[in-house]
């Protein structure tokens, strides 16, 4: 489980840090080594992702989109999604409602 403000390992080559947590929204920074993947999964939360740096291939419900620094992508509730870093990358994820499953 995540602790606000502390880096933790997610998948191999991926680390994350929970930032701010509000009443119904939260954010998290995620960093990827080149080639690292965020495995396919789904959750009931809506997700907005902003690419801080790098280049990533997001697959959302079977459709793959490449995003680069400065791009944003929307992931609807319950959409099956995953991501692969094409180069070292970092992103800012925002979730609503709060991801209780990520909080410690």
Biopython code that builds the backbone (N, CA, C, O; Angstrom):
import numpy as np
from Bio.PDB.StructureBuilder import StructureBuilder

atoms = [
    (1, "UNK", "N", (0.827, -1.177, 0.000)),
    (1, "UNK", "CA", (0.000, 0.000, 0.000)),
    (1, "UNK", "C", (0.878, 1.250, 0.000)),
    (1, "UNK", "O", (1.963, 1.266, 0.581)),
    (2, "UNK", "N", (0.396, 2.268, -0.647)),
    (2, "UNK", "CA", (1.163, 3.492, -0.769)),
    (2, "UNK", "C", (1.051, 4.396, 0.451)),
    (2, "UNK", "O", (0.042, 4.409, 1.156)),
    (3, "UNK", "N", (2.109, 5.140, 0.671)),
    (3, "UNK", "CA", (2.146, 6.151, 1.712)),
    (3, "UNK", "C", (2.318, 7.484, 1.001)),
    (3, "UNK", "O", (3.204, 7.624, 0.158)),
    (4, "UNK", "N", (1.494, 8.451, 1.323)),
    (4, "UNK", "CA", (1.546, 9.746, 0.655)),
    (4, "UNK", "C", (2.956, 10.318, 0.740)),
    (4, "UNK", "O", (3.537, 10.415, 1.821)),
    (5, "UNK", "N", (3.505, 10.701, -0.433)),
    (5, "UNK", "CA", (4.807, 11.350, -0.493)),
    (5, "UNK", "C", (6.004, 10.428, -0.493)),
    (5, "UNK", "O", (7.136, 10.911, -0.491)),
    (6, "UNK", "N", (5.803, 9.098, -0.495)),
    (6, "UNK", "CA", (6.931, 8.171, -0.482)),
    (6, "UNK", "C", (6.916, 7.308, -1.731)),
    (6, "UNK", "O", (5.869, 6.792, -2.124)),
    (7, "UNK", "N", (8.087, 7.151, -2.359)),
    (7, "UNK", "CA", (8.199, 6.300, -3.540)),
    (7, "UNK", "C", (8.029, 4.844, -3.152)),
    (7, "UNK", "O", (8.504, 4.410, -2.103)),
    (8, "UNK", "N", (7.345, 4.087, -4.011)),
    (8, "UNK", "CA", (7.206, 2.654, -3.821)),
    (8, "UNK", "C", (7.334, 1.972, -5.172)),
    (8, "UNK", "O", (7.044, 2.564, -6.211)),
    (9, "UNK", "N", (7.767, 0.730, -5.146)),
    (9, "UNK", "CA", (7.877, -0.058, -6.364)),
    (9, "UNK", "C", (6.493, -0.541, -6.772)),
    (9, "UNK", "O", (5.691, -0.949, -5.933)),
    (10, "UNK", "N", (6.225, -0.490, -8.073)),
    (10, "UNK", "CA", (4.972, -1.038, -8.609)),
    (10, "UNK", "C", (5.357, -2.297, -9.388)),
    (10, "UNK", "O", (5.687, -3.312, -8.775)),
    (11, "UNK", "N", (5.325, -2.258, -10.705)),
    (11, "UNK", "CA", (5.807, -3.363, -11.521)),
    (11, "UNK", "C", (7.323, -3.211, -11.716)),
    (11, "UNK", "O", (7.879, -2.173, -11.359)),
    (12, "UNK", "N", (8.004, -4.229, -12.277)),
    (12, "UNK", "CA", (9.444, -4.106, -12.524)),
    (12, "UNK", "C", (9.752, -2.879, -13.397)),
    (12, "UNK", "O", (9.168, -2.702, -14.466)),
    (13, "UNK", "N", (10.679, -2.038, -12.922)),
    (13, "UNK", "CA", (11.066, -0.843, -13.662)),
    (13, "UNK", "C", (10.098, 0.307, -13.531)),
    (13, "UNK", "O", (10.208, 1.301, -14.249)),
    (14, "UNK", "N", (9.136, 0.180, -12.607)),
    (14, "UNK", "CA", (8.118, 1.220, -12.402)),
    (14, "UNK", "C", (8.070, 1.567, -10.917)),
    (14, "UNK", "O", (8.012, 0.685, -10.061)),
    (15, "UNK", "N", (8.094, 2.865, -10.629)),
    (15, "UNK", "CA", (7.899, 3.302, -9.246)),
    (15, "UNK", "C", (6.869, 4.422, -9.236)),
    (15, "UNK", "O", (6.675, 5.111, -10.238)),
    (16, "UNK", "N", (6.204, 4.599, -8.085)),
    (16, "UNK", "CA", (5.146, 5.590, -7.996)),
    (16, "UNK", "C", (5.171, 6.270, -6.627)),
    (16, "UNK", "O", (5.678, 5.734, -5.641)),
    (17, "UNK", "N", (4.600, 7.476, -6.614)),
    (17, "UNK", "CA", (4.509, 8.253, -5.371)),
    (17, "UNK", "C", (3.161, 8.971, -5.357)),
    (17, "UNK", "O", (2.855, 9.748, -6.261)),
    (18, "UNK", "N", (2.368, 8.709, -4.336)),
    (18, "UNK", "CA", (1.080, 9.380, -4.178)),
    (18, "UNK", "C", (1.347, 10.811, -3.757)),
    (18, "UNK", "O", (2.134, 11.071, -2.847)),
    (19, "UNK", "N", (0.677, 11.737, -4.434)),
    (19, "UNK", "CA", (0.840, 13.161, -4.128)),
    (19, "UNK", "C", (-0.264, 13.633, -3.202)),
    (19, "UNK", "O", (-0.323, 13.243, -2.037)),
    (20, "UNK", "N", (-1.130, 14.469, -3.728)),
    (20, "UNK", "CA", (-2.217, 15.033, -2.932)),
    (20, "UNK", "C", (-3.446, 14.132, -2.978)),
    (20, "UNK", "O", (-3.729, 13.486, -3.987)),
    (21, "UNK", "N", (-4.169, 14.107, -1.858)),
    (21, "UNK", "CA", (-5.417, 13.352, -1.764)),
    (21, "UNK", "C", (-6.479, 14.292, -1.210)),
    (21, "UNK", "O", (-6.327, 14.840, -0.118)),
    (22, "UNK", "N", (-7.559, 14.474, -1.975)),
    (22, "UNK", "CA", (-8.652, 15.343, -1.547)),
    (22, "UNK", "C", (-9.866, 14.535, -1.147)),
    (22, "UNK", "O", (-9.756, 13.350, -0.832)),
    (23, "UNK", "N", (-11.020, 15.168, -1.157)),
    (23, "UNK", "CA", (-12.272, 14.499, -0.785)),
    (23, "UNK", "C", (-12.697, 13.473, -1.826)),
    (23, "UNK", "O", (-13.201, 12.404, -1.481)),
    (24, "UNK", "N", (-12.491, 13.802, -3.117)),
    (24, "UNK", "CA", (-12.948, 12.889, -4.162)),
    (24, "UNK", "C", (-11.990, 12.739, -5.316)),
    (24, "UNK", "O", (-12.345, 12.158, -6.341)),
    (25, "UNK", "N", (-10.777, 13.252, -5.174)),
    (25, "UNK", "CA", (-9.775, 13.190, -6.238)),
    (25, "UNK", "C", (-8.390, 13.044, -5.614)),
    (25, "UNK", "O", (-8.147, 13.514, -4.502)),
    (26, "UNK", "N", (-7.492, 12.393, -6.334)),
    (26, "UNK", "CA", (-6.108, 12.234, -5.866)),
    (26, "UNK", "C", (-5.180, 12.214, -7.069)),
    (26, "UNK", "O", (-5.613, 11.998, -8.202)),
    (27, "UNK", "N", (-3.883, 12.444, -6.805)),
    (27, "UNK", "CA", (-2.915, 12.314, -7.887)),
    (27, "UNK", "C", (-1.720, 11.479, -7.455)),
    (27, "UNK", "O", (-1.496, 11.227, -6.271)),
    (28, "UNK", "N", (-0.957, 11.059, -8.468)),
    (28, "UNK", "CA", (0.175, 10.178, -8.237)),
    (28, "UNK", "C", (1.174, 10.363, -9.382)),
    (28, "UNK", "O", (0.782, 10.444, -10.546)),
    (29, "UNK", "N", (2.448, 10.428, -9.052)),
    (29, "UNK", "CA", (3.507, 10.470, -10.058)),
    (29, "UNK", "C", (4.010, 9.047, -10.263)),
    (29, "UNK", "O", (4.219, 8.309, -9.300)),
    (30, "UNK", "N", (4.202, 8.669, -11.524)),
    (30, "UNK", "CA", (4.696, 7.333, -11.856)),
    (30, "UNK", "C", (5.896, 7.500, -12.787)),
    (30, "UNK", "O", (5.825, 8.247, -13.763)),
    (31, "UNK", "N", (6.992, 6.808, -12.489)),
    (31, "UNK", "CA", (8.197, 6.835, -13.314)),
    (31, "UNK", "C", (8.470, 5.448, -13.878)),
    (31, "UNK", "O", (8.292, 4.439, -13.195)),
    (32, "UNK", "N", (8.906, 5.411, -15.138)),
    (32, "UNK", "CA", (9.157, 4.163, -15.865)),
    (32, "UNK", "C", (10.566, 4.146, -16.436)),
    (32, "UNK", "O", (11.029, 5.145, -16.987)),
    (33, "UNK", "N", (11.244, 3.023, -16.309)),
    (33, "UNK", "CA", (12.456, 2.788, -17.080)),
    (33, "UNK", "C", (12.031, 2.453, -18.507)),
    (33, "UNK", "O", (10.896, 2.034, -18.731)),
    (34, "UNK", "N", (12.922, 2.632, -19.465)),
    (34, "UNK", "CA", (12.600, 2.276, -20.852)),
    (34, "UNK", "C", (12.184, 0.812, -20.923)),
    (34, "UNK", "O", (12.867, -0.055, -20.377)),
    (35, "UNK", "N", (11.078, 0.534, -21.586)),
    (35, "UNK", "CA", (10.579, -0.833, -21.748)),
    (35, "UNK", "C", (9.722, -1.342, -20.612)),
    (35, "UNK", "O", (9.105, -2.399, -20.739)),
    (36, "UNK", "N", (9.664, -0.616, -19.494)),
    (36, "UNK", "CA", (8.857, -1.053, -18.353)),
    (36, "UNK", "C", (7.371, -0.934, -18.680)),
    (36, "UNK", "O", (6.957, -0.104, -19.489)),
    (37, "UNK", "N", (6.582, -1.787, -18.029)),
    (37, "UNK", "CA", (5.145, -1.826, -18.310)),
    (37, "UNK", "C", (4.310, -1.693, -17.053)),
    (37, "UNK", "O", (4.658, -2.202, -15.987)),
    (38, "UNK", "N", (3.207, -1.000, -17.211)),
    (38, "UNK", "CA", (2.121, -1.030, -16.242)),
    (38, "UNK", "C", (1.136, -2.053, -16.784)),
    (38, "UNK", "O", (0.534, -1.830, -17.835)),
    (39, "UNK", "N", (0.962, -3.151, -16.101)),
    (39, "UNK", "CA", (0.199, -4.280, -16.609)),
    (39, "UNK", "C", (-1.269, -3.935, -16.853)),
    (39, "UNK", "O", (-1.812, -3.021, -16.232)),
    (40, "UNK", "N", (-1.906, -4.674, -17.762)),
    (40, "UNK", "CA", (-3.327, -4.485, -18.051)),
    (40, "UNK", "C", (-4.147, -4.692, -16.782)),
    (40, "UNK", "O", (-3.957, -5.669, -16.058)),
    (41, "UNK", "N", (-5.061, -3.761, -16.525)),
    (41, "UNK", "CA", (-5.947, -3.835, -15.361)),
    (41, "UNK", "C", (-7.137, -2.914, -15.608)),
    (41, "UNK", "O", (-7.176, -2.197, -16.608)),
    (42, "UNK", "N", (-8.088, -2.934, -14.711)),
    (42, "UNK", "CA", (-9.207, -1.999, -14.759)),
    (42, "UNK", "C", (-9.593, -1.641, -13.330)),
    (42, "UNK", "O", (-9.263, -2.363, -12.389)),
    (43, "UNK", "N", (-10.287, -0.532, -13.178)),
    (43, "UNK", "CA", (-10.780, -0.092, -11.877)),
    (43, "UNK", "C", (-11.974, 0.822, -12.105)),
    (43, "UNK", "O", (-12.149, 1.348, -13.205)),
    (44, "UNK", "N", (-12.791, 1.016, -11.088)),
    (44, "UNK", "CA", (-14.002, 1.821, -11.264)),
    (44, "UNK", "C", (-13.743, 3.326, -11.323)),
    (44, "UNK", "O", (-14.670, 4.106, -11.541)),
    (45, "UNK", "N", (-12.504, 3.731, -11.134)),
    (45, "UNK", "CA", (-12.155, 5.146, -11.092)),
    (45, "UNK", "C", (-11.930, 5.706, -12.498)),
    (45, "UNK", "O", (-11.425, 5.000, -13.371)),
    (46, "UNK", "N", (-12.299, 6.958, -12.719)),
    (46, "UNK", "CA", (-11.885, 7.661, -13.925)),
    (46, "UNK", "C", (-10.442, 8.102, -13.708)),
    (46, "UNK", "O", (-10.031, 8.388, -12.583)),
    (47, "UNK", "N", (-9.675, 8.153, -14.804)),
    (47, "UNK", "CA", (-8.260, 8.497, -14.703)),
    (47, "UNK", "C", (-7.893, 9.472, -15.813)),
    (47, "UNK", "O", (-8.217, 9.253, -16.980)),
    (48, "UNK", "N", (-7.214, 10.551, -15.434)),
    (48, "UNK", "CA", (-6.603, 11.464, -16.389)),
    (48, "UNK", "C", (-5.102, 11.369, -16.182)),
    (48, "UNK", "O", (-4.621, 11.455, -15.052)),
    (49, "UNK", "N", (-4.365, 11.194, -17.261)),
    (49, "UNK", "CA", (-2.919, 11.057, -17.195)),
    (49, "UNK", "C", (-2.266, 12.144, -18.028)),
    (49, "UNK", "O", (-2.652, 12.376, -19.174)),
    (50, "UNK", "N", (-1.270, 12.813, -17.447)),
    (50, "UNK", "CA", (-0.484, 13.840, -18.134)),
    (50, "UNK", "C", (0.962, 13.352, -18.184)),
    (50, "UNK", "O", (1.525, 12.973, -17.158)),
    (51, "UNK", "N", (1.560, 13.361, -19.365)),
    (51, "UNK", "CA", (2.936, 12.885, -19.525)),
    (51, "UNK", "C", (3.901, 14.022, -19.182)),
    (51, "UNK", "O", (3.934, 15.046, -19.863)),
    (52, "UNK", "N", (4.683, 13.830, -18.120)),
    (52, "UNK", "CA", (5.656, 14.824, -17.695)),
    (52, "UNK", "C", (6.871, 14.826, -18.613)),
    (52, "UNK", "O", (7.330, 15.884, -19.043)),
    (53, "UNK", "N", (7.392, 13.634, -18.913)),
    (53, "UNK", "CA", (8.476, 13.493, -19.893)),
    (53, "UNK", "C", (8.461, 12.077, -20.432)),
    (53, "UNK", "O", (7.916, 11.163, -19.813)),
    (54, "UNK", "N", (9.073, 11.911, -21.603)),
    (54, "UNK", "CA", (9.187, 10.591, -22.197)),
    (54, "UNK", "C", (8.148, 10.329, -23.275)),
    (54, "UNK", "O", (7.546, 11.247, -23.832)),
    (55, "UNK", "N", (7.961, 9.048, -23.548)),
    (55, "UNK", "CA", (7.029, 8.587, -24.578)),
    (55, "UNK", "C", (6.514, 7.217, -24.171)),
    (55, "UNK", "O", (7.295, 6.319, -23.855)),
    (56, "UNK", "N", (5.193, 7.060, -24.180)),
    (56, "UNK", "CA", (4.566, 5.831, -23.707)),
    (56, "UNK", "C", (3.482, 5.380, -24.671)),
    (56, "UNK", "O", (2.844, 6.195, -25.337)),
    (57, "UNK", "N", (3.283, 4.065, -24.736)),
    (57, "UNK", "CA", (2.201, 3.483, -25.531)),
    (57, "UNK", "C", (1.143, 2.982, -24.565)),
    (57, "UNK", "O", (1.361, 2.004, -23.849)),
    (58, "UNK", "N", (-0.017, 3.656, -24.545)),
    (58, "UNK", "CA", (-1.149, 3.259, -23.715)),
    (58, "UNK", "C", (-2.074, 2.380, -24.532)),
    (58, "UNK", "O", (-2.377, 2.696, -25.682)),
    (59, "UNK", "N", (-2.522, 1.287, -23.953)),
    (59, "UNK", "CA", (-3.561, 0.466, -24.568)),
    (59, "UNK", "C", (-4.786, 0.565, -23.677)),
    (59, "UNK", "O", (-4.741, 0.219, -22.496)),
    (60, "UNK", "N", (-5.897, 1.047, -24.264)),
    (60, "UNK", "CA", (-7.144, 1.228, -23.535)),
    (60, "UNK", "C", (-8.229, 0.492, -24.311)),
    (60, "UNK", "O", (-8.548, 0.856, -25.443)),
    (61, "UNK", "N", (-8.792, -0.541, -23.697)),
    (61, "UNK", "CA", (-9.816, -1.372, -24.344)),
    (61, "UNK", "C", (-9.383, -1.810, -25.744)),
    (61, "UNK", "O", (-10.163, -1.755, -26.695)),
    (62, "UNK", "N", (-8.125, -2.247, -25.851)),
    (62, "UNK", "CA", (-7.608, -2.813, -27.095)),
    (62, "UNK", "C", (-7.078, -1.821, -28.106)),
    (62, "UNK", "O", (-6.559, -2.231, -29.144)),
    (63, "UNK", "N", (-7.189, -0.531, -27.841)),
    (63, "UNK", "CA", (-6.703, 0.495, -28.767)),
    (63, "UNK", "C", (-5.430, 1.110, -28.189)),
    (63, "UNK", "O", (-5.431, 1.587, -27.054)),
    (64, "UNK", "N", (-4.342, 1.102, -28.965)),
    (64, "UNK", "CA", (-3.066, 1.629, -28.505)),
    (64, "UNK", "C", (-2.846, 3.037, -29.051)),
    (64, "UNK", "O", (-3.035, 3.298, -30.239)),
    (65, "UNK", "N", (-2.441, 3.941, -28.149)),
    (65, "UNK", "CA", (-2.160, 5.334, -28.483)),
    (65, "UNK", "C", (-0.806, 5.699, -27.891)),
    (65, "UNK", "O", (-0.551, 5.435, -26.716)),
    (66, "UNK", "N", (0.065, 6.307, -28.699)),
    (66, "UNK", "CA", (1.361, 6.765, -28.210)),
    (66, "UNK", "C", (1.223, 8.217, -27.767)),
    (66, "UNK", "O", (0.713, 9.058, -28.507)),
    (67, "UNK", "N", (1.684, 8.499, -26.550)),
    (67, "UNK", "CA", (1.660, 9.851, -26.000)),
    (67, "UNK", "C", (3.070, 10.262, -25.607)),
    (67, "UNK", "O", (3.898, 9.434, -25.227)),
    (68, "UNK", "N", (3.321, 11.574, -25.710)),
    (68, "UNK", "CA", (4.643, 12.142, -25.412)),
    (68, "UNK", "C", (4.501, 13.256, -24.384)),
    (68, "UNK", "O", (3.394, 13.637, -24.004)),
    (69, "UNK", "N", (5.648, 13.770, -23.943)),
    (69, "UNK", "CA", (5.662, 14.855, -22.967)),
    (69, "UNK", "C", (4.696, 15.957, -23.377)),
    (69, "UNK", "O", (4.714, 16.424, -24.516)),
    (70, "UNK", "N", (3.849, 16.368, -22.430)),
    (70, "UNK", "CA", (2.873, 17.416, -22.678)),
    (70, "UNK", "C", (1.514, 16.910, -23.108)),
    (70, "UNK", "O", (0.554, 17.680, -23.135)),
    (71, "UNK", "N", (1.406, 15.629, -23.446)),
    (71, "UNK", "CA", (0.123, 15.045, -23.855)),
    (71, "UNK", "C", (-0.646, 14.546, -22.632)),
    (71, "UNK", "O", (-0.066, 14.231, -21.593)),
    (72, "UNK", "N", (-1.967, 14.486, -22.791)),
    (72, "UNK", "CA", (-2.847, 13.907, -21.777)),
    (72, "UNK", "C", (-3.672, 12.801, -22.414)),
    (72, "UNK", "O", (-3.887, 12.785, -23.626)),
    (73, "UNK", "N", (-4.131, 11.873, -21.576)),
    (73, "UNK", "CA", (-4.990, 10.796, -22.048)),
    (73, "UNK", "C", (-6.027, 10.508, -20.967)),
    (73, "UNK", "O", (-5.739, 10.606, -19.774)),
    (74, "UNK", "N", (-7.229, 10.155, -21.394)),
    (74, "UNK", "CA", (-8.338, 9.859, -20.484)),
    (74, "UNK", "C", (-8.614, 8.365, -20.494)),
    (74, "UNK", "O", (-8.666, 7.738, -21.552)),
    (75, "UNK", "N", (-8.791, 7.800, -19.301)),
    (75, "UNK", "CA", (-9.121, 6.384, -19.156)),
    (75, "UNK", "C", (-10.450, 6.299, -18.407)),
    (75, "UNK", "O", (-10.524, 6.646, -17.228)),
    (76, "UNK", "N", (-11.499, 5.836, -19.091)),
    (76, "UNK", "CA", (-12.822, 5.763, -18.454)),
    (76, "UNK", "C", (-12.882, 4.695, -17.354)),
    (76, "UNK", "O", (-12.051, 3.789, -17.292)),
    (77, "UNK", "N", (-13.870, 4.830, -16.511)),
    (77, "UNK", "CA", (-14.143, 3.832, -15.484)),
    (77, "UNK", "C", (-14.307, 2.454, -16.115)),
    (77, "UNK", "O", (-15.006, 2.304, -17.117)),
    (78, "UNK", "N", (-13.668, 1.459, -15.534)),
    (78, "UNK", "CA", (-13.736, 0.048, -15.913)),
    (78, "UNK", "C", (-13.086, -0.289, -17.259)),
    (78, "UNK", "O", (-13.192, -1.429, -17.710)),
    (79, "UNK", "N", (-12.425, 0.658, -17.904)),
    (79, "UNK", "CA", (-11.711, 0.360, -19.151)),
    (79, "UNK", "C", (-10.477, -0.479, -18.824)),
    (79, "UNK", "O", (-9.736, -0.160, -17.894)),
    (80, "UNK", "N", (-10.256, -1.549, -19.587)),
    (80, "UNK", "CA", (-9.061, -2.375, -19.402)),
    (80, "UNK", "C", (-7.903, -1.616, -20.049)),
    (80, "UNK", "O", (-7.953, -1.296, -21.236)),
    (81, "UNK", "N", (-6.856, -1.327, -19.262)),
    (81, "UNK", "CA", (-5.769, -0.496, -19.772)),
    (81, "UNK", "C", (-4.412, -0.908, -19.191)),
    (81, "UNK", "O", (-4.309, -1.501, -18.118)),
    (82, "UNK", "N", (-3.389, -0.561, -19.959)),
    (82, "UNK", "CA", (-2.010, -0.789, -19.560)),
    (82, "UNK", "C", (-1.131, 0.171, -20.334)),
    (82, "UNK", "O", (-1.605, 0.876, -21.226)),
    (83, "UNK", "N", (0.147, 0.201, -19.996)),
    (83, "UNK", "CA", (1.059, 1.149, -20.626)),
    (83, "UNK", "C", (2.455, 0.545, -20.710)),
    (83, "UNK", "O", (2.851, -0.251, -19.859)),
    (84, "UNK", "N", (3.197, 0.932, -21.747)),
    (84, "UNK", "CA", (4.602, 0.527, -21.904)),
    (84, "UNK", "C", (5.409, 1.764, -22.222)),
    (84, "UNK", "O", (5.052, 2.529, -23.118)),
    (85, "UNK", "N", (6.500, 1.968, -21.492)),
    (85, "UNK", "CA", (7.378, 3.111, -21.723)),
    (85, "UNK", "C", (8.294, 2.816, -22.907)),
    (85, "UNK", "O", (9.027, 1.827, -22.894)),
    (86, "UNK", "N", (8.256, 3.659, -23.918)),
    (86, "UNK", "CA", (9.117, 3.488, -25.083)),
    (86, "UNK", "C", (10.519, 4.013, -24.810)),
    (86, "UNK", "O", (11.494, 3.536, -25.391)),
    (87, "UNK", "N", (10.614, 4.996, -23.923)),
    (87, "UNK", "CA", (11.878, 5.547, -23.422)),
    (87, "UNK", "C", (11.648, 5.864, -21.943)),
    (87, "UNK", "O", (10.509, 5.787, -21.484)),
    (88, "UNK", "N", (12.688, 6.218, -21.181)),
    (88, "UNK", "CA", (12.436, 6.589, -19.782)),
    (88, "UNK", "C", (11.352, 7.675, -19.735)),
    (88, "UNK", "O", (11.405, 8.647, -20.488)),
    (89, "UNK", "N", (10.382, 7.499, -18.853)),
    (89, "UNK", "CA", (9.199, 8.362, -18.868)),
    (89, "UNK", "C", (8.662, 8.577, -17.466)),
    (89, "UNK", "O", (8.940, 7.810, -16.544)),
    (90, "UNK", "N", (7.873, 9.657, -17.329)),
    (90, "UNK", "CA", (7.172, 9.929, -16.084)),
    (90, "UNK", "C", (5.817, 10.532, -16.414)),
    (90, "UNK", "O", (5.663, 11.262, -17.393)),
    (91, "UNK", "N", (4.846, 10.214, -15.583)),
    (91, "UNK", "CA", (3.508, 10.747, -15.796)),
    (91, "UNK", "C", (2.874, 11.126, -14.475)),
    (91, "UNK", "O", (3.290, 10.684, -13.405)),
    (92, "UNK", "N", (1.845, 11.965, -14.586)),
    (92, "UNK", "CA", (1.036, 12.366, -13.449)),
    (92, "UNK", "C", (-0.355, 11.805, -13.670)),
    (92, "UNK", "O", (-1.040, 12.184, -14.619)),
    (93, "UNK", "N", (-0.775, 10.898, -12.791)),
    (93, "UNK", "CA", (-2.111, 10.305, -12.850)),
    (93, "UNK", "C", (-3.017, 11.023, -11.858)),
    (93, "UNK", "O", (-2.614, 11.309, -10.730)),
    (94, "UNK", "N", (-4.239, 11.311, -12.286)),
    (94, "UNK", "CA", (-5.274, 11.847, -11.399)),
    (94, "UNK", "C", (-6.455, 10.891, -11.439)),
    (94, "UNK", "O", (-6.871, 10.456, -12.513)),
    (95, "UNK", "N", (-6.997, 10.564, -10.267)),
    (95, "UNK", "CA", (-8.092, 9.604, -10.158)),
    (95, "UNK", "C", (-9.271, 10.218, -9.413)),
    (95, "UNK", "O", (-9.094, 10.989, -8.470)),
    (96, "UNK", "N", (-10.464, 9.868, -9.848)),
    (96, "UNK", "CA", (-11.677, 10.182, -9.110)),
    (96, "UNK", "C", (-12.618, 8.993, -9.214)),
    (96, "UNK", "O", (-12.789, 8.474, -10.317)),
    (97, "UNK", "N", (-13.235, 8.532, -8.141)),
    (97, "UNK", "CA", (-12.963, 8.942, -6.767)),
    (97, "UNK", "C", (-11.575, 8.471, -6.324)),
    (97, "UNK", "O", (-10.809, 7.922, -7.116)),
    (98, "UNK", "N", (-11.276, 8.689, -5.079)),
    (98, "UNK", "CA", (-9.975, 8.319, -4.515)),
    (98, "UNK", "C", (-9.737, 6.821, -4.642)),
    (98, "UNK", "O", (-10.646, 6.017, -4.438)),
    (99, "UNK", "N", (-8.497, 6.454, -4.985)),
    (99, "UNK", "CA", (-8.098, 5.042, -5.068)),
    (99, "UNK", "C", (-7.728, 4.537, -3.681)),
    (99, "UNK", "O", (-6.550, 4.509, -3.324)),
    (100, "UNK", "N", (-8.721, 4.141, -2.902)),
    (100, "UNK", "CA", (-8.489, 3.609, -1.560)),
    (100, "UNK", "C", (-7.541, 2.411, -1.600)),
    (100, "UNK", "O", (-6.791, 2.176, -0.654)),
    (101, "UNK", "N", (-7.579, 1.643, -2.720)),
    (101, "UNK", "CA", (-6.723, 0.468, -2.842)),
    (101, "UNK", "C", (-5.246, 0.825, -2.929)),
    (101, "UNK", "O", (-4.400, -0.046, -2.726)),
    (102, "UNK", "N", (-4.909, 2.076, -3.225)),
    (102, "UNK", "CA", (-3.509, 2.498, -3.308)),
    (102, "UNK", "C", (-3.011, 3.154, -2.039)),
    (102, "UNK", "O", (-1.806, 3.345, -1.874)),
    (103, "UNK", "N", (-3.905, 3.499, -1.150)),
    (103, "UNK", "CA", (-3.518, 4.218, 0.075)),
    (103, "UNK", "C", (-3.198, 3.232, 1.197)),
    (103, "UNK", "O", (-3.849, 2.197, 1.339)),
    (104, "UNK", "N", (-2.197, 3.572, 1.979)),
    (104, "UNK", "CA", (-1.762, 2.702, 3.077)),
    (104, "UNK", "C", (-2.502, 2.931, 4.338)),
    (104, "UNK", "O", (-2.236, 2.266, 5.340)),
]
sb = StructureBuilder()
sb.init_structure("model")
sb.init_model(0)
sb.init_chain("A")
sb.init_seg("    ")
for serial, (resi, resn, name, xyz) in enumerate(atoms, 1):
    if name == "N":
        sb.init_residue(resn, " ", resi, " ")
    sb.init_atom(name, np.array(xyz, "f"), 0.0, 1.0, " ", f" {name:<3s}", serial, name[0])
structure = sb.get_structure()
